[in-house]
Amino acid sequence: MTKTTTTDIQAFINNNKFSRYQWMILILCFITVALDGFDTAIIGFIASDLVQEWGVQKSDLGPVMSAALVGLAVGALTAGPMADRIGRKKVLVLSILVFGGFSLLTAFATSLTSLALLRFLTGLGLGAAMPNAATLMSEYAPERKRALLVNLMFVGFPIGSSMGGFVSAWMIPHYGWQSVLVLGGVMPLILSVVLMIWLPESARYLVVKNKAQKDIATILKRIAPLPSGENLRFVLNEVGGHIKDKTALGVIFSPRYLVGTLMLCLTYFMGLLIFYLLTSWLPLLIRETGATLSQASIITALFPLGGGIGVLIIGALMDKLNPNKVVAVGYLLTGLFVCLVGFSTSSLVLMGVMVFIAGTIMNGAQSSMPALAAGFYPTQGRATGVAWMLGLGRFGGILGAFSGAFLMQAELSFKTIFMLLAIPALLSATALMVKSWAGQRTLAENRANNHELDKVTQKA
């Protein structure tokens, strides 16, 4: 008789050390997110040269700037369900081919209309890449380090954005603005080939979709030796369990996950509203206090500077404490220090310190949201849950980019504007506490139902 050895995927990953193979997955996802950051920020670095070469007004670039943001939202909303249906790796590689290919084509744009259309199409790929990279990384991470590892991957985004600035400063004077777009297209296309060869599909996804056991075994053997046995069987025991007869969208909006889904989307929406409002309008707001253009630029640059530090600190705390409460405290502190920016007009040095601290905490909390979402949803709907949070949240970014104009037109004081900005931070913190409360209540109900089921089974 053939002996069958059953192995739980997550228990296997949890009980073995983080292997070289998992480090390779992390590095590939890190590079993916870095190129995502590079291509997302690229339009800002070539804008001034476009204005000079094409003889257009800066205001004419508005549709071009917002086109990618709309594409990012649409890409995220469509890619999540697709990844839960056909696989994380396939959608991730496809998304990189899309944003790499259209970035390359953007270098040959000859009008603002074609440029806006190509940036929208580039945004579709950019929006699809990030949630799938986060999902895949979370599904190969041990639970004790999941938030830290996913957040470490997300450090690639600000690094990629910053590299875009340095590369543009060197390439544009020598080769023109088109050269940066060419580079932003060629690098992802090369990466897509690398991912096809070396990046594995999620083992958890393969189990949920009842794929061949030997394919799952081939992947897991690269992490650690498998238990002995002639016939290996792989399972996935999750706290929430499998929701029968549900599509991925049906899972994230089912009664078990509905409150959490709404709260995650609200939190990310409000966070991006703050982020894009500040990054878009902070230089102009600081200039209103009497600072020079150079001083305003330097202070604004401090906002994203400490993002990597904040991401790693919050990620480490999330793995040790209640992750909802950790990120909620991050948003509360963001609101506090954003308020303090408004009260620091007496000293530009003090204002710079407040902006740096607010940015460090803000970026840490916001970049931790994909890890929080990935840990909340079951494998059955994880990619969709993460992607929809990111996609719907993008509309908060679009609102933030436009709302600064209304605040300026209202002629509110510097102090009042920053006090108002604390409101969405407070709403984000409140939403996460509601999610935490709803999650604990659902967990208690599941345990109670399982206990009753055990009693019935024992009687039978």
Secondary structure, DSSP 4 states (H G I P E B T S, - for coil): ---EEEEEHHHHHHHS---HHHHHHHHHHHHHHHHHHHHHHHHHHHHHHHHHHHT--GGGGHHHHHHHHHHHHHHHHHHHHHHHHH-HHHHHHHHHHHHHHHHHHHTT--SHHHHHHHHHHHHHHHHHHHHHHHHHHHHTS-GGGHHHHHHHHHTHHHHHHHHHHHHHHHHHHHH-HHHHHHHHHHHHHHHHHHHHHHPPPPHHHHHHTT--HHHHHHHHTTTSPPPP-SEEEEE---SS---TT--HHHHHTSTTTHHHHHHHHHHHHHHHHHHHHHHHHHHHHHHTTT--HHHHHHHHHHHHHTHHHHHHHHHHHHHHS-HHHHHHHHHHHHHHHHHHHHT-TT-HHHHHHHHHHHHHHHHHHHHTHHHHHHHHS-TTTHHHHHHHHHHHHHHHHHHHHHHHHHHHHTT--HHHHHHHHHHHHHHHHHHHHHHHHHHHHHHHHHHHHHHHHHHHHHH-
